[in-house]
């Protein structure tokens, strides 16, 4: 069984977000980057299935050399090898296209991603991958089991859960619940240094969208405390000061 797990790096969740002076890009100066948490869930589930079914787990990333520290962390967690596509990740289509071109050449049985990255929260890459590769895709999957050449997945839907089946190969976007992320141990950290990490150049592809401007939300105003018995003041403030969302 050949697993391909797509990973990206994102700012640590405690990072204070700032932008460049022209507001056209995220300011990465001094930022600690981590593996996208949903991608870690996908990686852990791939490793669990590999331990049961056998096979290999490859991680793939579209990014510059600075991403290699987190790629090595994925190898330390347990992945067998890694691929870095040497490009600045553009929009979701660009990233999905680059990964699909690699995946189609290597015959992976299961391609796993996180349901979304926690920086842009687009959630587009899993379905785009499935479309570009011509195989089924299931997003926001909370469970994944394999029986022969058939996968059973559980996913969240409005008001409940849905259980679906898919034939291999397929793409799935992992949500919380699919697995509990692993912490690399010392042996894993040591062996990660010698595991293969192939760097390949991107194929020609134009991004379909681009970011024009970044800006921070308006700062919250001062909180006004109102006596619970003074309903009239509350109603007045709702009419005169509260803003519609």
C-alpha positions, 0 to 999 in steps of 0.5 A: 500500500503506497500512501502519499501525505501532503503537508504544508507549514503554517505559522505557530498558532501563538504567532502574532500576525503582521504583514509587510508595509505594503500589505501585500504579503505575510510578514514571516520575520521571526515567525515559528513555523509548524506542520499544519495540524490537520496534515499531522492528523493525516500523516498519523492515520497513514502511519497507522494504516501502514502498520496494519496493512504494510506499505510505505508513506511518502510526504510531499510539500510544495515549498522553499528550502526553509520548509525542510525542517518541518519535512524532516519532522514528518520523517521523524514522526515515521514517514519513509521518504519525502518530496519537496517541490521547489516552488513558492506555493501559490494559490490552491490550484497551483499547489494541487496541480504540482502535487497531482503531477507527481502523484500521477507518476508514482501510482499511490493508492491513497493520497491524504491531506489535511482538510485545510491549512490553518493559515488560509482555511481554504479547504480546496486542495483535497477536492482539486487533487481528486479532480486533477488526478481523476479519482474520488475525493472525500473532504472533512473525513473523521474516520478512515478504514481500509478493507482490501481495495475499498475504503470506508470513510466517515465525514461531517455534514450539516446536522450529522455524519455521513458514511461513504465508501470509495475504491482505491485510489482516492484522496481524503482530507483529514479532520480532527478525530481521524487520528491523534497526532504523534510526537517524534521520539529520539530514535525517529529524530535520529533516523530522519536525518538519513531518510531520502528527501528528493527535491524536484522542480515544479512543472509549468502552471499558472495560479488562478488567483492571487492575494491583492491586499492583507489587512488586520480586522478592526480592533475591538472597542471598549466593553461597556458594562450595563446594569442587568436591571437597566434594560432600557439602556441596553436597548438604546445602545443596541439601536445607536451603537451596535453594528450589524454583523 
